[in-house]
């Protein structure tokens, strides 16, 4: 594992400080991994209905070039697929609303947010007041936004400043990091580095019945690059279920959509030739999958692939041959106390990022440490620039003053965790992994968990899971208890083996 040692004299800060203090444009300082992490994080903003949907401009046959017609076709096909998915969600929402109204002996109201598309107001207008939106559950707000996307999405690209409208915040900025993302939006709209980026080709799909949670957004720096970013896991149990499905299923629905999205966006004739692809958490996994599955001509346009603490893939899904076309143009970051990015297999070169907090707190890019936050440029040799994921001009001489502060390798405790998890997963076949995932989500349901954020309130996740397991049927309870025993045994075995190896090394050192 490669990673640059951090100078004790380096100025260290977080990504929001970077936004406030990095005043250089992309003309002046090349795109780097910190920029990627910020754009990947902003993919968590719900742009359904307020960001431009996948390209839907009309093409007049004779006047349009072959490239324009091809681009329109690819994006139109993706848009049609996403529309059908949203249509099925709308039908089920209407059915739920009808059943609820029948049970209550009342008519379905035209303004019911779950009454299907005909009952939806226009997102971001007076028809959907902040007060009304704030009363909706997170699931209802998501359904409302996604089901109105066709009607409300602008045709032309937007800038970050265009999103600085208070009436959009209740639906656009939600989840566990809503407050930090509001600050992020403000500083991106103000930053000379980010404010002129254009937002293109937003797409989203959510389907509980298919275990599907997906979104992607493309950010364009005119004349320079297009950054294709994928959303990470939201707080819905559907999103989390799809993550766990990766342990035994490939591709999951979101991975397949990610590959189609990248192919379609690459065909958009409005975009620059240079593509950057990235994501955080699940979004990092989707970015990696999409890039590896891309056609050779698309892979050739990818200047860099970024996976920010996203999980890998089930064993054998990709080989070294699949990664070879992107050699030297891909970087993965995991925090020192990583719990997500260390899961499953990936052949991407990995940097270990310094982060504040512990455990799952370090998963958030808002906790990642940025060095050189005083803005003073420093020397960057070629090897460090490559490891940091800096995208340079052809002369290779441009310098970037900022980078994530890194460690030479993962701490011992994280190495043990990664090895134990790998060993434990390897001990389970596909059917056993599926049964374990089914039992886990049965336990969450038994514990009354309806939103993943409930698991991280007050540090009670293990108590909640324990209570849920005890409330499941005997068969599910047995599966979960056996899985936990296997995981505990794997940790114990790895710890014992590492301790034994360390003692043997100490004895050899003394003998020498």
Wavefront OBJ file of the C-alpha trace (Angstrom):
o trace
v 0.000 0.000 0.000
v 1.362 3.354 -1.003
v 0.929 6.601 0.887
v 2.995 9.691 1.473
v 4.202 10.424 4.977
v 2.812 13.650 6.417
v 5.188 16.341 7.593
v 4.747 17.274 11.233
v 4.949 20.887 10.149
v 2.099 20.608 7.652
v -0.960 22.761 8.166
v -3.957 20.483 8.533
v -7.611 21.231 8.092
v -10.807 19.737 6.714
v -12.541 19.852 3.334
v -14.772 22.793 4.276
v -11.693 24.842 5.159
v -10.253 23.815 1.803
v -13.365 25.221 0.122
v -12.980 28.516 1.942
v -9.268 28.938 1.322
v -8.498 27.282 -2.025
v -9.123 30.280 -4.288
v -7.258 29.019 -7.355
v -9.278 28.061 -10.417
v -8.775 24.796 -12.269
v -6.838 26.785 -14.867
v -4.344 27.684 -12.129
v -4.212 24.497 -10.038
v -5.036 21.012 -11.347
v -7.990 18.937 -10.211
v -7.075 16.691 -7.271
v -8.515 14.069 -4.933
v -9.860 16.684 -2.494
v -11.890 18.248 -5.313
v -13.190 14.810 -6.211
v -14.223 14.037 -2.632
v -16.181 17.305 -2.451
v -18.046 16.700 -5.708
v -18.680 13.085 -4.725
v -20.109 14.242 -1.400
v -22.394 16.748 -3.129
v -23.895 13.876 -5.093
v -25.784 13.211 -1.853
v -27.805 16.382 -2.549
v -31.185 15.403 -3.938
v -31.301 17.173 -7.258
v -34.415 15.408 -8.526
v -36.614 18.067 -10.089
v -34.111 20.916 -9.615
v -31.039 19.735 -11.555
v -31.092 19.050 -15.307
v -32.240 15.548 -16.050
v -30.314 13.290 -18.427
v -30.095 15.007 -21.797
v -33.548 15.430 -23.341
v -33.148 18.132 -25.947
v -34.861 17.471 -29.267
v -32.738 16.552 -32.261
v -33.681 17.604 -35.799
v -32.374 14.762 -37.901
v -30.683 16.505 -40.835
v -29.305 19.401 -38.804
v -27.795 17.246 -36.100
v -24.365 15.703 -36.431
v -23.952 11.923 -36.052
v -22.321 12.541 -32.657
v -25.306 14.588 -31.463
v -27.794 11.981 -32.694
v -25.804 9.165 -31.025
v -25.576 11.095 -27.793
v -29.267 11.875 -27.793
v -30.085 8.221 -28.389
v -27.915 6.879 -25.570
v -29.140 9.419 -23.043
v -32.745 9.081 -24.189
v -32.578 5.322 -23.649
v -31.300 5.831 -20.091
v -33.916 8.488 -19.421
v -36.646 6.123 -20.604
v -35.409 3.385 -18.266
v -35.332 5.748 -15.289
v -38.796 7.022 -16.177
v -40.187 3.502 -16.179
v -38.625 2.817 -12.797
v -40.145 6.000 -11.342
v -43.475 5.101 -12.917
v -43.567 1.792 -11.069
v -42.698 3.570 -7.813
v -45.531 6.051 -8.480
v -48.016 3.262 -9.114
v -47.141 1.591 -5.829
v -47.330 4.941 -4.017
v -50.793 5.507 -5.444
v -51.874 2.045 -4.362
v -50.634 2.722 -0.805
v -52.481 6.030 -0.700
v -55.701 4.413 -1.974
v -55.530 1.639 0.583
v -54.916 4.160 3.346
v -57.866 6.301 2.243
v -60.174 3.281 2.025
v -59.168 2.186 5.496
v -59.828 5.649 6.896
v -63.123 6.013 4.999
v -61.928 9.116 3.167
v -61.168 10.110 -0.425
v -57.566 10.367 -1.547
v -56.745 14.075 -1.456
v -55.339 15.683 -4.550
v -52.509 17.185 -2.524
v -51.476 13.883 -0.884
v -47.738 13.480 -1.632
v -48.182 9.712 -1.899
v -51.248 9.820 -4.149
v -49.303 9.333 -7.356
v -47.977 11.820 -9.910
v -51.329 13.518 -10.488
v -51.415 14.677 -6.891
v -47.955 16.199 -6.772
v -47.250 19.875 -6.650
v -44.261 21.434 -8.416
v -41.072 20.987 -6.429
v -39.360 24.221 -5.489
v -42.433 26.412 -6.149
v -45.168 27.982 -4.044
v -47.305 24.903 -4.646
v -45.015 22.992 -2.313
v -44.406 25.269 0.625
v -41.551 24.702 3.028
v -44.068 24.035 5.770
v -45.840 21.307 3.813
v -42.598 19.663 2.720
v -41.183 19.741 6.249
v -44.190 17.733 7.474
v -43.426 14.818 5.163
v -41.478 11.756 6.213
v -38.035 11.248 4.616
v -39.495 8.510 2.384
v -42.387 10.744 1.322
v -40.010 13.620 0.520
v -37.888 11.269 -1.577
v -40.910 9.940 -3.453
v -42.216 13.467 -4.045
v -38.914 14.675 -5.477
v -38.269 11.688 -7.707
v -41.818 11.414 -9.049
v -41.859 15.070 -10.093
v -38.482 15.038 -11.780
v -39.807 14.863 -15.340
v -42.082 17.855 -14.862
v -39.768 20.153 -12.967
v -36.190 19.445 -14.048
v -34.629 22.342 -15.988
v -33.384 21.756 -19.512
v -30.280 23.917 -19.195
v -27.285 23.339 -16.909
v -27.322 25.027 -13.512
v -24.603 26.337 -11.204
v -24.222 25.872 -7.457
v -25.516 29.414 -6.943
v -28.781 28.398 -8.648
v -29.362 25.895 -5.830
v -29.058 28.537 -3.094
v -32.816 28.755 -2.537
v -34.244 28.119 0.912
v -37.388 26.458 -0.443
v -35.211 23.692 -1.897
v -33.303 22.866 1.283
v -35.863 20.571 3.008
v -35.766 18.062 0.149
v -32.347 18.723 -1.363
v -30.225 18.615 1.799
v -31.191 15.731 4.035
v -29.635 12.757 5.756
v -26.936 12.512 8.384
v -24.778 15.406 7.096
v -27.408 17.954 6.053
v -25.865 20.796 8.097
v -22.377 20.283 6.663
v -23.770 20.012 3.153
v -25.555 23.343 3.539
v -22.180 24.880 4.393
v -20.622 23.034 1.476
v -23.209 24.428 -0.945
v -22.589 27.968 0.309
v -18.826 27.759 -0.115
v -19.032 26.046 -3.497
v -21.326 28.790 -4.760
v -18.840 31.381 -3.454
v -15.603 29.656 -4.505
v -13.805 30.824 -7.658
v -12.755 27.195 -8.043
v -16.259 25.677 -8.067
v -18.784 28.419 -8.757
v -18.473 28.253 -12.548
v -18.920 24.481 -12.735
v -22.060 23.478 -14.613
v -24.356 20.715 -13.381
v -25.574 18.388 -16.143
v -27.395 15.088 -16.528
v -28.699 14.337 -13.042
v -30.389 10.955 -12.719
v -31.965 9.103 -9.794
v -33.853 5.895 -9.204
v -35.260 4.341 -6.048
v -37.254 1.116 -5.907
v -37.776 -0.707 -2.629
v -39.093 -3.803 -4.390
v -35.867 -4.107 -6.417
v -33.469 -3.117 -3.593
v -32.430 -0.156 -5.752
v -31.044 3.190 -4.575
v -29.110 5.091 -7.216
v -28.256 8.631 -8.235
v -25.566 10.292 -10.310
v -24.681 13.832 -11.324
v -22.261 15.216 -13.891
v -20.294 18.416 -13.173
v -18.666 20.198 -16.111
v -15.755 22.617 -16.153
v -16.216 24.064 -19.659
v -13.297 23.393 -21.935
v -11.545 21.236 -19.338
v -13.328 18.181 -17.889
v -16.578 16.542 -16.895
v -16.734 14.915 -13.452
v -19.167 11.989 -13.359
v -20.118 11.526 -9.710
v -22.172 8.776 -8.086
v -24.244 9.095 -4.918
v -23.321 7.050 -1.873
v -25.741 5.215 0.395
v -28.573 7.314 1.770
v -30.290 6.603 5.081
v -32.998 4.346 3.641
v -32.923 0.670 4.551
v -33.316 -0.014 0.823
v -30.002 1.693 0.144
v -28.315 -0.253 2.920
v -29.882 -3.505 1.772
v -28.442 -3.010 -1.699
v -24.989 -2.483 -0.144
v -25.214 -5.770 1.724
v -26.462 -7.507 -1.416
v -23.036 -6.794 -2.950
v -21.620 -9.537 -0.729
v -23.352 -12.244 -2.798
v -24.792 -10.565 -5.905
v -23.120 -8.944 -8.922
v -24.090 -6.708 -10.402
v -26.595 -5.179 -8.037
v -29.167 -2.888 -9.621
v -27.257 0.326 -8.872
v -24.034 -1.043 -10.389
v -25.805 -1.924 -13.622
v -27.381 1.551 -13.741
v -24.004 3.187 -13.013
v -22.450 1.480 -16.032
v -25.347 2.595 -18.246
v -25.189 6.143 -16.874
v -21.457 6.519 -17.577
v -21.883 5.139 -21.095
v -24.804 7.488 -21.770
v -23.133 10.593 -20.335
v -19.923 9.843 -22.250
v -22.065 10.065 -25.394
v -23.410 13.518 -24.478
v -21.988 15.771 -27.225
v -22.026 18.812 -24.941
v -19.367 17.397 -22.577
v -15.584 17.880 -22.805
v -13.476 14.966 -24.000
v -11.777 14.534 -20.595
v -13.762 12.542 -18.050
v -13.186 12.192 -14.322
v -15.193 9.530 -12.487
v -15.682 9.249 -8.739
v -17.867 8.675 -5.745
v -17.873 8.278 -1.980
v -18.896 5.133 -0.080
v -21.318 3.155 -2.236
v -20.792 5.884 -4.861
v -17.093 4.980 -4.967
v -18.008 1.357 -5.637
v -20.387 2.447 -8.422
v -17.722 4.692 -9.954
v -15.198 1.855 -9.932
v -17.701 -0.617 -11.390
v -18.822 1.777 -14.132
v -15.248 2.612 -15.165
v -14.163 -1.035 -15.235
v -17.243 -2.030 -17.241
v -16.912 0.876 -19.696
v -16.103 0.462 -23.366
v -12.425 0.929 -24.300
v -13.118 4.274 -25.989
v -14.730 5.587 -22.766
v -11.927 4.213 -20.587
v -9.461 6.033 -22.806
v -11.158 9.339 -21.971
v -11.030 8.806 -18.176
v -8.232 11.001 -16.840
v -8.703 9.633 -13.314
v -10.970 7.309 -11.326
v -11.570 8.054 -7.630
v -13.053 5.700 -5.036
v -13.419 7.494 -1.700
v -13.788 4.780 0.962
v -16.128 2.675 -1.110
v -16.318 -1.120 -0.707
v -14.841 -3.512 -3.214
v -16.503 -6.418 -4.996
v -17.245 -10.059 -4.330
v -14.273 -12.304 -5.005
v -13.503 -12.907 -8.665
v -15.786 -10.263 -10.178
v -12.836 -8.336 -11.632
v -9.251 -9.384 -12.353
v -5.981 -7.530 -12.802
v -6.678 -7.574 -16.553
v -9.839 -5.503 -15.993
v -7.882 -2.831 -14.109
v -4.959 -2.698 -16.575
v -6.521 -0.149 -19.006
v -6.788 2.387 -16.143
v -3.309 1.804 -14.687
v -1.781 5.007 -13.319
v -5.164 6.777 -13.518
v -7.008 5.560 -10.443
v -6.822 6.269 -6.720
v -8.705 4.933 -3.726
v -8.739 6.675 -0.348
v -9.625 5.004 2.936
v -9.454 6.663 6.367
v -7.136 5.231 8.989
v -10.037 3.668 10.920
v -11.863 2.511 7.800
v -14.871 0.230 8.169
v -16.285 0.422 4.620
v -13.473 0.848 2.119
v -11.641 -2.211 3.459
v -14.557 -4.537 2.599
v -14.202 -7.052 -0.240
v -11.850 -6.951 -3.218
v -10.373 -4.030 -5.158
v -7.120 -3.728 -7.081
v -7.056 0.074 -7.000
v -3.914 1.712 -5.531
v -4.934 2.891 -2.055
v -3.916 5.875 0.072
v -4.614 5.945 3.813
v -6.127 9.296 4.793
v -5.781 10.876 8.208
v -9.174 11.622 9.742
v -10.681 12.908 12.955
v -13.102 10.888 15.068
v -13.176 7.114 15.353
v -14.779 4.203 13.566
v -17.719 5.074 11.363
v -17.212 8.817 11.991
v -14.107 8.641 9.797
v -16.188 7.392 6.881
v -17.465 10.938 6.313
v -15.237 13.069 4.066
v -16.053 16.004 6.352
v -13.699 14.346 8.876
v -10.813 13.871 6.438
v -7.706 15.964 7.002
v -6.339 18.226 4.265
v -2.753 19.360 4.509
v -1.384 22.664 3.256
v -4.624 24.486 4.067
v -2.738 27.772 4.378
v -2.750 27.845 0.606
v 1.021 27.918 0.202
v 2.036 25.776 -2.763
v 4.567 23.113 -2.042
v 6.727 20.853 -4.182
v 5.105 17.777 -5.635
v 7.269 15.124 -7.171
v 5.779 12.918 -9.885
v 5.229 9.881 -7.664
v 3.411 11.825 -4.958
v 1.286 13.631 -7.533
v 0.221 10.313 -9.014
v -0.614 8.832 -5.611
v -2.603 11.942 -4.679
v -4.684 11.693 -7.827
v -3.708 15.091 -9.235
v -4.763 15.591 -12.837
v -2.021 17.589 -14.555
v -1.450 19.318 -17.816
v 0.559 17.580 -20.508
v 3.798 19.135 -19.322
v 3.304 17.534 -15.916
v 4.802 20.518 -14.158
v 1.766 22.096 -12.509
v 1.761 22.025 -8.710
v -1.176 21.534 -6.369
v -0.855 23.076 -2.906
v -3.376 20.810 -1.236
v -3.786 17.103 -0.712
v -5.236 14.755 1.835
v -2.883 14.119 4.731
v -1.887 10.473 4.515
v -0.246 7.687 6.485
v 2.226 5.122 5.117
v -0.185 2.257 5.825
v -3.306 1.279 7.729
v -2.917 1.110 11.522
v -2.535 -2.354 12.997
v -6.122 -2.452 14.345
v -7.572 -1.651 10.908
v -5.362 -4.244 9.229
v -6.660 -6.844 11.687
v -10.243 -5.757 11.007
v -9.787 -6.000 7.228
v -8.124 -9.420 7.422
v -10.765 -10.801 9.785
v -13.640 -9.546 7.633
v -12.061 -11.021 4.501
v -11.540 -14.361 6.223
v -15.083 -14.392 7.594
v -16.696 -13.589 4.238
v -14.537 -16.204 2.517
v -15.909 -18.821 4.944
v -19.472 -18.215 3.681
v -20.802 -19.273 0.298
v -23.270 -17.179 -1.681
v -26.395 -18.765 -0.224
v -25.062 -18.372 3.316
v -24.297 -14.700 2.720
v -27.781 -14.132 1.316
v -29.400 -15.895 4.279
v -27.327 -13.764 6.662
v -28.375 -10.528 4.933
v -32.035 -11.594 5.000
v -31.777 -12.389 8.713
v -30.014 -9.071 9.441
v -32.762 -7.003 7.861
v -35.403 -9.111 9.563
v -33.676 -8.194 12.831
v -33.700 -4.493 11.939
v -37.412 -4.714 11.164
v -38.046 -6.481 14.468
v -36.154 -3.692 16.254
v -38.446 -1.080 14.683
v -35.728 0.454 12.516
v -37.200 2.273 9.517
v -34.276 4.565 8.700
v -30.568 3.747 8.966
v -29.859 6.980 10.846
v -31.707 5.459 13.834
v -28.853 2.985 14.225
v -26.332 5.728 14.954
v -28.290 7.777 17.448
v -26.727 7.609 20.900
v -24.201 4.866 20.101
v -26.779 2.108 20.665
v -26.336 0.236 17.381
v -25.194 -3.006 19.013
v -27.987 -2.921 21.617
v -30.561 -2.253 18.881
v -29.219 -5.104 16.758
v -29.185 -7.463 19.756
v -32.786 -6.659 20.614
v -33.773 -7.082 16.975
v -32.081 -10.464 16.692
v -33.885 -11.712 19.783
v -37.194 -10.594 18.255
v -36.815 -12.552 15.017
v -38.072 -16.092 14.306
v -35.862 -18.885 15.571
v -34.411 -19.674 12.140
v -33.292 -16.081 11.512
v -31.992 -15.810 15.058
v -29.855 -18.912 14.578
v -28.422 -17.579 11.309
v -27.489 -14.258 12.896
v -25.978 -15.790 16.007
v -23.908 -18.210 13.916
v -22.722 -15.304 11.733
v -21.696 -13.281 14.785
v -19.876 -16.300 16.238
v -18.031 -16.783 12.946
v -17.042 -13.115 12.836
v -15.831 -13.213 16.438
v -13.813 -16.358 15.729
v -12.219 -14.744 12.660
v -11.154 -11.704 14.721
v -9.779 -13.950 17.450
v -7.821 -16.116 15.001
v -6.315 -13.131 13.173
v -5.311 -11.471 16.448
v -3.684 -14.666 17.730
v -1.785 -15.234 14.487
v -0.519 -11.649 14.349
v 0.538 -11.727 18.000
v 2.370 -15.014 17.421
v 4.140 -13.623 14.350
v 5.157 -10.499 16.287
v 6.624 -12.564 19.147
v 8.522 -14.736 16.660
v 9.950 -11.609 15.012
v 11.009 -10.256 18.411
v 12.798 -13.535 19.189
v 14.613 -13.449 15.850
v 15.655 -9.858 16.502
v 17.062 -10.774 19.904
v 18.915 -13.760 18.441
v 20.537 -11.571 15.826
l 1 2 3 4 5 6 7 8 9 10 11 12 13 14 15 16 17 18 19 20 21 22 23 24 25 26 27 28 29 30 31 32 33 34 35 36 37 38 39 40 41 42 43 44 45 46 47 48 49 50 51 52 53 54 55 56 57 58 59 60 61 62 63 64 65 66 67 68 69 70 71 72 73 74 75 76 77 78 79 80 81 82 83 84 85 86 87 88 89 90 91 92 93 94 95 96 97 98 99 100 101 102 103 104 105 106 107 108 109 110 111 112 113 114 115 116 117 118 119 120 121 122 123 124 125 126 127 128 129 130 131 132 133 134 135 136 137 138 139 140 141 142 143 144 145 146 147 148 149 150 151 152 153 154 155 156 157 158 159 160 161 162 163 164 165 166 167 168 169 170 171 172 173 174 175 176 177 178 179 180 181 182 183 184 185 186 187 188 189 190 191 192 193 194 195 196 197 198 199 200 201 202 203 204 205 206 207 208 209 210 211 212 213 214 215 216 217 218 219 220 221 222 223 224 225 226 227 228 229 230 231 232 233 234 235 236 237 238 239 240 241 242 243 244 245 246 247 248 249 250 251 252 253 254 255 256 257 258 259 260 261 262 263 264 265 266 267 268 269 270 271 272 273 274 275 276 277 278 279 280 281 282 283 284 285 286 287 288 289 290 291 292 293 294 295 296 297 298 299 300 301 302 303 304 305 306 307 308 309 310 311 312 313 314 315 316 317 318 319 320 321 322 323 324 325 326 327 328 329 330 331 332 333 334 335 336 337 338 339 340 341 342 343 344 345 346 347 348 349 350 351 352 353 354 355 356 357 358 359 360 361 362 363 364 365 366 367 368 369 370 371 372 373 374 375 376 377 378 379 380 381 382 383 384 385 386 387 388 389 390 391 392 393 394 395 396 397 398 399 400 401 402 403 404 405 406 407 408 409 410 411 412 413 414 415 416 417 418 419 420 421 422 423 424 425 426 427 428 429 430 431 432 433 434 435 436 437 438 439 440 441 442 443 444 445 446 447 448 449 450 451 452 453 454 455 456 457 458 459 460 461 462 463 464 465 466 467 468 469 470 471 472 473 474 475 476 477 478 479 480 481 482 483 484 485 486 487 488 489 490 491 492 493 494 495 496 497 498 499 500 501 502 503 504 505 506 507 508 509 510 511 512
